[in-house]
Amino acid sequence: MKKLFATFTVIAMLAFGGVAVAQEAEAAPAAEAAVEQVDENAVVPAEEVAAPAEEATGLVALHKTLKTKFIEGGAGFMALTLVTLVFGLALCIERIIYLSLSKTNTKVLLAKIEEALNKKGIDAALEVCRETRGPVASIFYQGLSRYNEGIDVVEKTVASYGGVQLGLLEKNLSWITLFIAIAPSLGFLGTIIGMIEAFDKIQQVGDISATVVAGGIKVALLTTLLGLIIAVILQLFYNYILSLIEGLVNEMEDSSISLLDIVVAYDKAQKK
């Protein structure tokens, strides 16, 4: 429940951020029109004239440029494409947090289990696993809980429950790949719509004007650019998540073999 609440919180924060950007983009033309209506003969202090030049540097200039391009690409359609980034990043962040919390110091855990087995038996080892967080401890707990059924059963249980934990680690990855595919697709869709609008303007004017054609193509390409950028960002996060999962899987397999060795040694000691 806590993980679900955290996921929805991240999605809400990112979604409100995207809505705020879209609203600001839509309000920008009205603000610019209001500025143009100011009396041209009004006297403006020299300090106020110099201030914008100083502010339009660094992050301010970048923000202005991005806002302008966002408006030129069509605030509505660009915002729709941006939604894929919002939800994709929310899922990526949720997976990264989950996988980071799933890491366990397997060497320390195996040492504690071996010590508990030698001193107090299976129940103590199960208690160690119960008190440890992560998929490795869960696999160990399931295997040790079936010790009375034989070593073969323990081995099969560890292998089977390892597959269950792998499924939990890979949860929501299909949704991330979906957003990676949707983002450029929406961009290309915006490109096609922009090209259609450009040809409509050419048809209305009755002549091929370089200004009309260039304006329509520019709007069309901006949506494609945004879609490709979003896809690249999400792909980087996706590959990083896959690397985390691969590391956890290798750790689970290696530690499971070590656990079986400990259980076999304990079983032999009990039979003597």
Phi, psi and omega in degrees: 000320179296320180295319180296317179297319179296320179297312180295328178295315179297317180298317180297317180297314180292323181294316178296326177295317179294321178296320179298320178296317181295318179296319179295322179294320180289328181281342184299315180300321179296321180293320180293323178294322179294323180293323181293337182279356179294143182301126182292334182276357182294143181272126180248128179302150181298326182296320181289329178292322183282336185299312181301324180296325179285325183284329184283051178228155175063231185295327180296315179296320179296317179299317179297317181297314180297319180295319179297314180293325179298317180291318181296327179282354182097103187302321182295309183288324178295322178295322178298318177293325180293334178300324179297324177292320181300307182288323178297315178295322179300316179293322179296316180296319179298317180293319181296318178296314181298314182291325178294321178286343182276351181289139181224142174282092187294328179297316178294318180297315179297322178296319179293320180295316179297319179294319180294320178297314183292331184264316188234353176096193186298318183301319179293322178294322177296323179295322177298316179295322181295329183272356182254136181270148174121161181293328180297314179296324179294320178295316179299320182296315180297320180292314181293330181293344179249025180298323182293344180270356177116158182296322180298320179294320178300315181296315180295321180295317179299317180293317182293314182288337174297322176295323177297315180294326177297320177298322178291324178293326183268008181299140177073359179295327179295326178290323178296317178296328177297314180292327176298323180281324184290320186305305178293331178295317176296323177298315178294324177297318176297324178297315180296316179298318179298320179294321178297317178296322179296316179291328176297318179294321178298319180295321179292318181289326180085008181208148179280105179258133180299324180294315181295314181295314181296320179296315180294318179294323179298313178300318182296317184287334179296321178293321177296318179300315180297317180298318179291322178297316179297317180298319179295316180299311181294326179295322177297314178297319181298315179295323177296319178297318178299322178294323177295317180295318179300318178296319180293321179295315177300320179294321179295316181294316181294315181290330178294321176296319179295322178297317179298323177297319180294318181293320179295317177297320178294319180296319178295321179295326181287331183277347181286000000 
